[in-house]
Amino acid sequence: MNWLKRLLYKSPIVITLIFLAVTASYCTYPLFVSLTLPFAHDIVFHIFETEQLNHSLQNIVFYPRWIPDVNTGYGSLLAVGTIDMTSTNIGDEIEIARVS
């Protein structure tokens, strides 16, 4: 028990990691105990988007930003966290700071 106290007092990162693990476990617990999908009004959209992301990754598109099979074949943007910083205001500010 003394080794545990020494470890916790000398390393605050251990306390942080334990806290994050407990919080993540508590938040994701319903996803693991339920055998059904969570109820949401747009769950069909998310399932389709995930399937299209899988389709793009299987076609060796390593940075997919486009869903090819929607809008009667015209495609649409993929919004699964694949947006890069150069297309945001933060990216523009970084570019301005780099130029000046």
C-alpha positions in Angstrom: 0.0 0.0 0.0 2.9 2.4 0.6 4.1 2.0 -2.9 0.7 3.0 -4.2 0.7 6.2 -2.0 4.2 7.1 -3.1 3.3 6.6 -6.8 0.2 8.7 -6.5 1.9 11.6 -4.7 5.0 11.6 -6.9 3.2 11.3 -10.2 0.1 13.4 -10.7 -0.2 12.1 -14.3 -1.2 8.7 -12.8 -4.1 10.4 -11.1 -5.1 12.1 -14.3 -4.9 8.9 -16.3 -7.0 7.0 -13.7 -9.6 9.8 -13.7 -9.8 9.8 -17.5 -10.1 6.0 -17.6 -12.9 6.0 -15.1 -14.7 8.9 -16.8 -14.4 7.2 -20.3 -15.6 3.9 -18.8 -18.6 5.6 -17.3 -19.5 7.5 -20.4 -19.2 4.5 -22.8 -20.8 1.9 -20.5 -24.3 2.1 -22.2 -22.7 1.4 -25.6 -21.3 -1.9 -24.4 -24.2 -3.3 -22.4 -26.9 -2.5 -25.0 -27.3 -4.9 -28.0 -29.2 -2.3 -30.0 -28.3 1.0 -31.6 -28.9 4.2 -29.6 -32.1 5.9 -30.5 -31.6 9.1 -32.6 -33.6 10.9 -35.2 -30.6 10.8 -37.7 -29.2 7.3 -37.0 -29.8 6.2 -40.6 -27.7 9.1 -41.8 -24.8 8.2 -39.5 -25.0 4.5 -40.5 -24.9 5.5 -44.2 -22.0 7.9 -43.6 -20.0 5.3 -41.8 -20.7 2.8 -44.6 -19.5 5.3 -47.2 -16.4 6.1 -45.1 -15.7 2.3 -45.0 -16.2 2.1 -48.8 -13.7 5.0 -49.3 -11.1 3.4 -47.1 -11.5 0.1 -48.9 -10.8 1.9 -52.2 -7.5 3.1 -50.7 -8.5 6.7 -50.1 -6.4 7.5 -47.1 -7.9 11.0 -46.4 -11.6 10.7 -47.5 -13.5 14.0 -47.6 -16.1 13.1 -50.1 -19.1 10.6 -50.1 -19.3 9.4 -53.7 -22.7 7.6 -53.6 -25.2 10.3 -52.5 -27.1 13.0 -54.4 -27.8 10.8 -57.4 -24.1 10.1 -57.9 -22.9 13.7 -57.6 -21.5 13.1 -54.1 -21.4 15.1 -50.9 -18.9 16.2 -48.2 -18.0 13.8 -45.5 -18.1 15.3 -42.0 -16.5 12.6 -39.9 -13.7 14.7 -38.4 -11.7 14.7 -41.6 -11.6 18.4 -42.2 -8.1 19.9 -42.3 -7.0 23.2 -40.7 -6.4 25.0 -44.0 -10.1 25.2 -44.7 -11.0 26.9 -41.4 -10.5 30.4 -40.0 -7.7 29.1 -37.7 -5.8 27.8 -40.8 -6.2 31.2 -42.5 -4.8 33.0 -39.4 -1.9 30.6 -39.2 -1.2 31.2 -42.9 -1.3 35.0 -42.4 1.0 34.8 -39.4 3.4 32.6 -41.5 3.5 35.1 -44.4 4.0 38.2 -42.2 
